[in-house]
Amino acid sequence: MPTPVHSDAAPQAIGAYSQAMTHNGLLYLSGQIPLDPGTGQMVEGDFSLQIRRVLDNLKAVCAAAGTDLQQAIKLQVFLTDLSNFAAVNQALEAEFALPYPARAVVQVTALPRGAQVEIDGIVALGKSD
């Protein structure tokens, strides 16, 4: 049976969803936007600060599930402006070692709270193979 995961170190859900769910050895991360978990407000400023906050939020949820973002199998990145694609690559290259997780990057019209980026993913709960 799927089990919800909650982290106080990540923003609270802003809708009818869990921060993540575990099932059959996998962690399914709900999308994270650049919300500061302490204030619930959007991170202001440069796009690189926003994607850093998103990754930190994802890492906090992974930690609550007893895993690490380094165990990511697949990430989906949603951008409101595809011109930020290079910044996404730079942030993910800094975050992950080879082999990188599978990934999709999709431009969307809008994201919740006016965010410029949202990332969700699937992460292994056990040690890497």
N, CA and C atoms as an extended XYZ file, in Angstrom:
387
Properties=species:S:1:pos:R:3:atomname:S:1:resname:S:1:resid:I:1 pbc="F F F"
N         0.841       -1.185        0.000 N   MET     1
C         0.000        0.000        0.000 CA  MET     1
C         0.887        1.249        0.000 C   MET     1
N         0.606        2.228       -0.822 N   PRO     2
C         1.391        3.460       -0.830 CA  PRO     2
C         1.362        4.150        0.536 C   PRO     2
N         2.504        4.751        0.883 N   THR     3
C         2.648        5.428        2.166 CA  THR     3
C         3.053        6.877        1.927 C   THR     3
N         2.362        7.837        2.542 N   PRO     4
C         2.738        9.237        2.368 CA  PRO     4
C         4.027        9.569        3.114 C   PRO     4
N         4.747       10.542        2.582 N   VAL     5
C         5.974       11.050        3.191 CA  VAL     5
C         5.772       12.528        3.464 C   VAL     5
N         6.222       12.966        4.645 N   HIS     6
C         6.103       14.375        5.013 CA  HIS     6
C         7.421       14.866        5.597 C   HIS     6
N         7.825       16.068        5.207 N   SER     7
C         9.006       16.719        5.766 CA  SER     7
C         8.656       18.144        6.159 C   SER     7
N         8.965       18.504        7.402 N   ASP     8
C         8.798       19.896        7.830 CA  ASP     8
C         9.865       20.792        7.218 C   ASP     8
N        10.936       20.192        6.673 N   ALA     9
C        12.021       20.955        6.065 CA  ALA     9
C        11.735       21.301        4.605 C   ALA     9
N        10.569       20.915        4.119 N   ALA    10
C        10.122       21.259        2.767 CA  ALA    10
C         8.787       21.980        2.899 C   ALA    10
N         8.412       22.776        1.898 N   PRO    11
C         7.139       23.498        1.977 CA  PRO    11
C         5.956       22.545        2.127 C   PRO    11
N         4.972       22.986        2.858 N   GLN    12
C         3.741       22.218        2.988 CA  GLN    12
C         3.025       22.207        1.640 C   GLN    12
N         2.302       21.151        1.364 N   ALA    13
C         1.545       21.056        0.118 CA  ALA    13
C         0.564       22.224        0.026 C   ALA    13
N         0.446       22.783       -1.168 N   ILE    14
C        -0.469       23.913       -1.367 CA  ILE    14
C        -1.755       23.462       -2.059 C   ILE    14
N        -2.000       22.167       -2.034 N   GLY    15
C        -3.205       21.601       -2.635 CA  GLY    15
C        -3.487       20.244       -2.033 C   GLY    15
N        -4.344       19.506       -2.689 N   ALA    16
C        -4.761       18.185       -2.207 CA  ALA    16
C        -3.790       17.115       -2.707 C   ALA    16
N        -2.588       17.096       -2.138 N   TYR    17
C        -1.580       16.102       -2.495 CA  TYR    17
C        -0.590       15.952       -1.352 C   TYR    17
N         0.133       14.842       -1.352 N   SER    18
C         1.209       14.604       -0.393 CA  SER    18
C         2.516       15.104       -0.988 C   SER    18
N         3.478       15.438       -0.128 N   GLN    19
C         4.793       15.838       -0.626 CA  GLN    19
C         5.415       14.713       -1.449 C   GLN    19
N         5.148       13.472       -1.032 N   ALA    20
C         5.642       12.301       -1.757 CA  ALA    20
C         4.891       11.076       -1.264 C   ALA    20
N         5.009       10.013       -2.037 N   MET    21
C         4.447        8.713       -1.661 CA  MET    21
C         5.513        7.657       -1.934 C   MET    21
N         5.576        6.650       -1.061 N   THR    22
C         6.450        5.509       -1.314 CA  THR    22
C         5.594        4.307       -1.683 C   THR    22
N         6.152        3.475       -2.567 N   HIS    23
C         5.463        2.243       -2.960 CA  HIS    23
C         6.463        1.341       -3.674 C   HIS    23
N         6.520        0.088       -3.239 N   ASN    24
C         7.361       -0.922       -3.892 CA  ASN    24
C         8.801       -0.457       -4.115 C   ASN    24
N         9.410        0.136       -3.099 N   GLY    25
C        10.817        0.518       -3.185 CA  GLY    25
C        11.100        1.801       -3.928 C   GLY    25
N        10.060        2.555       -4.249 N   LEU    26
C        10.242        3.816       -4.963 CA  LEU    26
C         9.598        4.960       -4.199 C   LEU    26
N        10.184        6.131       -4.336 N   LEU    27
C         9.648        7.372       -3.786 CA  LEU    27
C         9.164        8.216       -4.957 C   LEU    27
N         7.898        8.568       -4.932 N   TYR    28
C         7.303        9.405       -5.975 CA  TYR    28
C         7.180       10.814       -5.407 C   TYR    28
N         8.032       11.718       -5.877 N   LEU    29
C         8.065       13.095       -5.390 CA  LEU    29
C         7.039       13.946       -6.116 C   LEU    29
N         6.203       14.632       -5.356 N   SER    30
C         5.318       15.631       -5.959 CA  SER    30
C         6.168       16.806       -6.419 C   SER    30
N         5.632       17.574       -7.341 N   GLY    31
C         6.362       18.723       -7.841 CA  GLY    31
C         6.666       19.725       -6.736 C   GLY    31
N         7.887       20.238       -6.755 N   GLN    32
C         8.303       21.292       -5.832 CA  GLN    32
C         8.562       22.559       -6.634 C   GLN    32
N         8.068       23.653       -6.108 N   ILE    33
C         8.353       24.973       -6.667 CA  ILE    33
C         9.237       25.702       -5.657 C   ILE    33
N         9.803       26.854       -6.011 N   PRO    34
C        10.748       27.516       -5.114 CA  PRO    34
C        10.099       28.247       -3.939 C   PRO    34
N         9.402       27.480       -3.101 N   LEU    35
C         8.827       28.037       -1.880 CA  LEU    35
C         9.806       27.842       -0.736 C   LEU    35
N         9.993       28.881        0.059 N   ASP    36
C        10.802       28.781        1.267 CA  ASP    36
C         9.980       28.029        2.306 C   ASP    36
N        10.488       26.916        2.853 N   PRO    37
C         9.686       26.146        3.805 CA  PRO    37
C         9.412       26.887        5.109 C   PRO    37
N        10.254       27.850        5.453 N   GLY    38
C        10.061       28.604        6.687 CA  GLY    38
C         8.970       29.645        6.600 C   GLY    38
N         8.855       30.262        5.427 N   THR    39
C         7.898       31.360        5.265 CA  THR    39
C         6.705       30.992        4.393 C   THR    39
N         6.862       29.964        3.567 N   GLY    40
C         5.813       29.611        2.621 CA  GLY    40
C         5.746       30.566        1.435 C   GLY    40
N         6.737       31.460        1.334 N   GLN    41
C         6.768       32.445        0.258 CA  GLN    41
C         7.724       32.004       -0.850 C   GLN    41
N         7.484       32.515       -2.051 N   MET    42
C         8.359       32.234       -3.182 CA  MET    42
C         9.729       32.859       -2.953 C   MET    42
N        10.778       32.144       -3.368 N   VAL    43
C        12.129       32.687       -3.350 CA  VAL    43
C        12.211       33.718       -4.466 C   VAL    43
N        12.698       34.877       -4.135 N   GLU    44
C        12.828       35.960       -5.115 CA  GLU    44
C        14.232       35.958       -5.707 C   GLU    44
N        14.370       36.612       -6.834 N   GLY    45
C        15.696       36.825       -7.401 CA  GLY    45
C        16.003       35.924       -8.573 C   GLY    45
N        17.284       35.779       -8.793 N   ASP    46
C        17.840       35.057       -9.917 CA  ASP    46
C        17.269       33.636      -10.037 C   ASP    46
N        17.122       33.182      -11.270 N   PHE    47
C        16.595       31.839      -11.517 CA  PHE    47
C        17.435       30.770      -10.825 C   PHE    47
N        18.745       30.968      -10.760 N   SER    48
C        19.606       29.967      -10.120 CA  SER    48
C        19.261       29.797       -8.643 C   SER    48
N        18.835       30.860       -7.965 N   LEU    49
C        18.402       30.761       -6.566 CA  LEU    49
C        17.102       29.971       -6.469 C   LEU    49
N        16.243       30.156       -7.455 N   GLN    50
C        14.968       29.449       -7.445 CA  GLN    50
C        15.157       27.948       -7.672 C   GLN    50
N        15.985       27.577       -8.623 N   ILE    51
C        16.177       26.144       -8.864 CA  ILE    51
C        16.919       25.505       -7.698 C   ILE    51
N        17.824       26.259       -7.053 N   ARG    52
C        18.519       25.749       -5.864 CA  ARG    52
C        17.511       25.432       -4.760 C   ARG    52
N        16.523       26.331       -4.571 N   ARG    53
C        15.504       26.105       -3.541 CA  ARG    53
C        14.675       24.866       -3.871 C   ARG    53
N        14.327       24.704       -5.142 N   VAL    54
C        13.560       23.526       -5.559 CA  VAL    54
C        14.341       22.253       -5.240 C   VAL    54
N        15.620       22.220       -5.585 N   LEU    55
C        16.433       21.034       -5.313 CA  LEU    55
C        16.566       20.784       -3.816 C   LEU    55
N        16.737       21.839       -3.029 N   ASP    56
C        16.810       21.680       -1.572 CA  ASP    56
C        15.497       21.124       -1.019 C   ASP    56
N        14.375       21.588       -1.553 N   ASN    57
C        13.075       21.065       -1.121 CA  ASN    57
C        12.951       19.578       -1.447 C   ASN    57
N        13.358       19.202       -2.647 N   LEU    58
C        13.304       17.795       -3.038 CA  LEU    58
C        14.203       16.946       -2.145 C   LEU    58
N        15.393       17.463       -1.837 N   LYS    59
C        16.318       16.718       -0.973 CA  LYS    59
C        15.731       16.525        0.421 C   LYS    59
N        15.024       17.522        0.927 N   ALA    60
C        14.412       17.407        2.257 CA  ALA    60
C        13.352       16.308        2.281 C   ALA    60
N        12.557       16.219        1.236 N   VAL    61
C        11.532       15.171        1.172 CA  VAL    61
C        12.200       13.802        1.029 C   VAL    61
N        13.244       13.721        0.221 N   CYS    62
C        13.982       12.459        0.098 CA  CYS    62
C        14.521       12.018        1.456 C   CYS    62
N        15.108       12.948        2.196 N   ALA    63
C        15.667       12.622        3.516 CA  ALA    63
C        14.583       12.098        4.452 C   ALA    63
N        13.400       12.689        4.395 N   ALA    64
C        12.293       12.235        5.244 CA  ALA    64
C        11.883       10.802        4.911 C   ALA    64
N        12.132       10.388        3.672 N   ALA    65
C        11.806        9.024        3.241 CA  ALA    65
C        12.974        8.065        3.454 C   ALA    65
N        14.098        8.589        3.946 N   GLY    66
C        15.260        7.742        4.192 CA  GLY    66
C        16.098        7.469        2.966 C   GLY    66
N        16.019        8.356        1.987 N   THR    67
C        16.830        8.198        0.785 CA  THR    67
C        17.498        9.532        0.466 C   THR    67
N        18.043        9.634       -0.709 N   ASP    68
C        18.828       10.790       -1.117 CA  ASP    68
C        18.471       11.113       -2.566 C   ASP    68
N        18.482       12.376       -2.908 N   LEU    69
C        18.166       12.771       -4.284 CA  LEU    69
C        19.140       12.144       -5.282 C   LEU    69
N        20.330       11.763       -4.821 N   GLN    70
C        21.296       11.094       -5.700 CA  GLN    70
C        20.769        9.758       -6.222 C   GLN    70
N        19.730        9.238       -5.593 N   GLN    71
C        19.121        7.976       -6.020 CA  GLN    71
C        18.004        8.203       -7.048 C   GLN    71
N        17.905        9.431       -7.557 N   ALA    72
C        16.843        9.757       -8.520 CA  ALA    72
C        16.965        8.889       -9.767 C   ALA    72
N        15.834        8.383      -10.190 N   ILE    73
C        15.742        7.593      -11.412 CA  ILE    73
C        15.285        8.484      -12.561 C   ILE    73
N        14.307        9.344      -12.285 N   LYS    74
C        13.744       10.215      -13.324 CA  LYS    74
C        13.297       11.517      -12.703 C   LYS    74
N        13.593       12.617      -13.374 N   LEU    75
C        13.117       13.939      -12.979 CA  LEU    75
C        12.326       14.528      -14.130 C   LEU    75
N        11.274       15.258      -13.791 N   GLN    76
C        10.531       16.039      -14.775 CA  GLN    76
C        10.652       17.496      -14.362 C   GLN    76
N        11.120       18.310      -15.280 N   VAL    77
C        11.329       19.732      -15.024 CA  VAL    77
C        10.328       20.506      -15.864 C   VAL    77
N         9.586       21.385      -15.205 N   PHE    78
C         8.612       22.233      -15.890 CA  PHE    78
C         9.105       23.668      -15.801 C   PHE    78
N         9.227       24.329      -16.951 N   LEU    79
C         9.712       25.706      -17.022 CA  LEU    79
C         8.672       26.585      -17.694 C   LEU    79
N         8.531       27.806      -17.204 N   THR    80
C         7.668       28.756      -17.892 CA  THR    80
C         8.417       29.480      -19.001 C   THR    80
N         9.742       29.361      -19.011 N   ASP    81
C        10.567       30.008      -20.031 CA  ASP    81
C        11.714       29.068      -20.381 C   ASP    81
N        11.669       28.497      -21.566 N   LEU    82
C        12.673       27.525      -21.978 CA  LEU    82
C        14.071       28.134      -22.102 C   LEU    82
N        14.168       29.457      -22.063 N   SER    83
C        15.499       30.074      -22.081 CA  SER    83
C        16.267       29.768      -20.791 C   SER    83
N        15.589       29.238      -19.774 N   ASN    84
C        16.264       28.825      -18.534 CA  ASN    84
C        16.810       27.397      -18.613 C   ASN    84
N        16.714       26.775      -19.779 N   PHE    85
C        17.178       25.393      -19.955 CA  PHE    85
C        18.649       25.235      -19.578 C   PHE    85
N        19.500       26.160      -20.005 N   ALA    86
C        20.935       26.075      -19.692 CA  ALA    86
C        21.175       26.168      -18.190 C   ALA    86
N        20.423       27.014      -17.502 N   ALA    87
C        20.563       27.138      -16.046 CA  ALA    87
C        20.126       25.857      -15.348 C   ALA    87
N        19.106       25.196      -15.882 N   VAL    88
C        18.672       23.903      -15.338 CA  VAL    88
C        19.802       22.889      -15.494 C   VAL    88
N        20.382       22.820      -16.690 N   ASN    89
C        21.490       21.891      -16.917 CA  ASN    89
C        22.634       22.155      -15.952 C   ASN    89
N        22.980       23.418      -15.783 N   GLN    90
C        24.082       23.784      -14.890 CA  GLN    90
C        23.787       23.345      -13.452 C   GLN    90
N        22.580       23.595      -12.981 N   ALA    91
C        22.213       23.223      -11.607 CA  ALA    91
C        22.214       21.712      -11.420 C   ALA    91
N        21.702       20.981      -12.400 N   LEU    92
C        21.638       19.526      -12.270 CA  LEU    92
C        23.013       18.886      -12.428 C   LEU    92
N        23.869       19.454      -13.269 N   GLU    93
C        25.247       18.962      -13.372 CA  GLU    93
C        25.988       19.160      -12.054 C   GLU    93
N        25.711       20.262      -11.360 N   ALA    94
C        26.344       20.520      -10.061 CA  ALA    94
C        25.782       19.608       -8.973 C   ALA    94
N        24.531       19.222       -9.106 N   GLU    95
C        23.854       18.414       -8.080 CA  GLU    95
C        24.151       16.923       -8.202 C   GLU    95
N        24.248       16.414       -9.423 N   PHE    96
C        24.353       14.980       -9.650 CA  PHE    96
C        25.701       14.592      -10.235 C   PHE    96
N        26.117       13.368       -9.908 N   ALA    97
C        27.280       12.762      -10.540 CA  ALA    97
C        26.777       11.838      -11.650 C   ALA    97
N        27.644       11.501      -12.569 N   LEU    98
C        27.287       10.539      -13.611 CA  LEU    98
C        27.030        9.178      -12.990 C   LEU    98
N        26.118        8.409      -13.476 N   PRO    99
C        25.183        8.735      -14.545 CA  PRO    99
C        24.040        9.599      -14.019 C   PRO    99
N        23.651       10.568      -14.821 N   TYR   100
C        22.554       11.459      -14.448 CA  TYR   100
C        21.223       10.706      -14.513 C   TYR   100
N        20.237       11.156      -13.731 N   PRO   101
C        18.915       10.530      -13.844 CA  PRO   101
C        18.295       10.816      -15.215 C   PRO   101
N        17.373        9.965      -15.617 N   ALA   102
C        16.582       10.261      -16.811 CA  ALA   102
C        15.832       11.563      -16.539 C   ALA   102
N        15.494       12.300      -17.595 N   ARG   103
C        14.896       13.614      -17.369 CA  ARG   103
C        14.081       14.054      -18.570 C   ARG   103
N        13.051       14.823      -18.279 N   ALA   104
C        12.302       15.537      -19.308 CA  ALA   104
C        12.231       16.992      -18.871 C   ALA   104
N        12.324       17.896      -19.830 N   VAL   105
C        12.141       19.328      -19.569 CA  VAL   105
C        11.029       19.799      -20.491 C   VAL   105
N        10.017       20.407      -19.891 N   VAL   106
C         8.833       20.816      -20.644 CA  VAL   106
C         8.531       22.276      -20.346 C   VAL   106
N         8.266       23.052      -21.397 N   GLN   107
C         7.814       24.428      -21.183 CA  GLN   107
C         6.304       24.415      -20.993 C   GLN   107
N         5.852       25.143      -19.980 N   VAL   108
C         4.426       25.249      -19.674 CA  VAL   108
C         4.032       26.724      -19.659 C   VAL   108
N         2.754       26.974      -19.776 N   THR   109
C         2.259       28.347      -19.792 CA  THR   109
C         2.413       29.024      -18.441 C   THR   109
N         2.097       28.300      -17.377 N   ALA   110
C         2.166       28.883      -16.032 CA  ALA   110
C         2.329       27.770      -15.008 C   ALA   110
N         2.839       28.155      -13.834 N   LEU   111
C         2.990       27.240      -12.702 CA  LEU   111
C         2.361       27.884      -11.473 C   LEU   111
N         2.048       27.087      -10.447 N   PRO   112
C         1.436       27.656       -9.241 CA  PRO   112
C         2.270       28.798       -8.650 C   PRO   112
N         1.565       29.788       -8.127 N   ARG   113
C         2.152       30.942       -7.450 CA  ARG   113
C         3.136       31.733       -8.307 C   ARG   113
N         3.016       31.598       -9.617 N   GLY   114
C         3.891       32.348      -10.512 CA  GLY   114
C         5.308       31.811      -10.578 C   GLY   114
N         5.519       30.582      -10.136 N   ALA   115
C         6.855       29.980      -10.167 CA  ALA   115
C         7.365       29.895      -11.600 C   ALA   115
N         8.691       29.939      -11.739 N   GLN   116
C         9.324       29.777      -13.043 CA  GLN   116
C         9.755       28.338      -13.298 C   GLN   116
N         9.831       27.538      -12.213 N   VAL   117
C        10.307       26.161      -12.333 CA  VAL   117
C         9.583       25.276      -11.323 C   VAL   117
N         9.317       24.049      -11.726 N   GLU   118
C         8.792       23.011      -10.845 CA  GLU   118
C         9.454       21.703      -11.255 C   GLU   118
N         9.834       20.895      -10.263 N   ILE   119
C        10.452       19.601      -10.544 CA  ILE   119
C         9.771       18.531       -9.700 C   ILE   119
N         9.430       17.417      -10.343 N   ASP   120
C         8.981       16.234       -9.613 CA  ASP   120
C         9.896       15.083      -10.011 C   ASP   120
N         9.710       13.924       -9.402 N   GLY   121
C        10.601       12.836       -9.758 CA  GLY   121
C        10.267       11.520       -9.108 C   GLY   121
N        11.035       10.524       -9.504 N   ILE   122
C        10.959        9.175       -8.949 CA  ILE   122
C        12.357        8.828       -8.450 C   ILE   122
N        12.424        8.370       -7.190 N   VAL   123
C        13.702        8.115       -6.528 CA  VAL   123
C        13.680        6.709       -5.934 C   VAL   123
N        14.788        5.989       -6.057 N   ALA   124
C        14.907        4.668       -5.439 CA  ALA   124
C        15.059        4.826       -3.932 C   ALA   124
N        14.427        3.937       -3.184 N   LEU   125
C        14.539        3.981       -1.725 CA  LEU   125
C        15.756        3.232       -1.210 C   LEU   125
N        16.237        2.233       -1.938 N   GLY   126
C        17.387        1.463       -1.480 CA  GLY   126
C        18.683        2.018       -2.025 C   GLY   126
N        19.756        1.310       -1.741 N   LYS   127
C        21.067        1.676       -2.280 CA  LYS   127
C        21.062        1.498       -3.791 C   LYS   127
N        21.929        2.270       -4.457 N   SER   128
C        21.996        2.159       -5.915 CA  SER   128
C        22.543        0.791       -6.315 C   SER   128
N        22.118        0.335       -7.492 N   ASP   129
C        22.536       -0.987       -7.993 CA  ASP   129
C        23.965       -0.943       -8.481 C   ASP   129
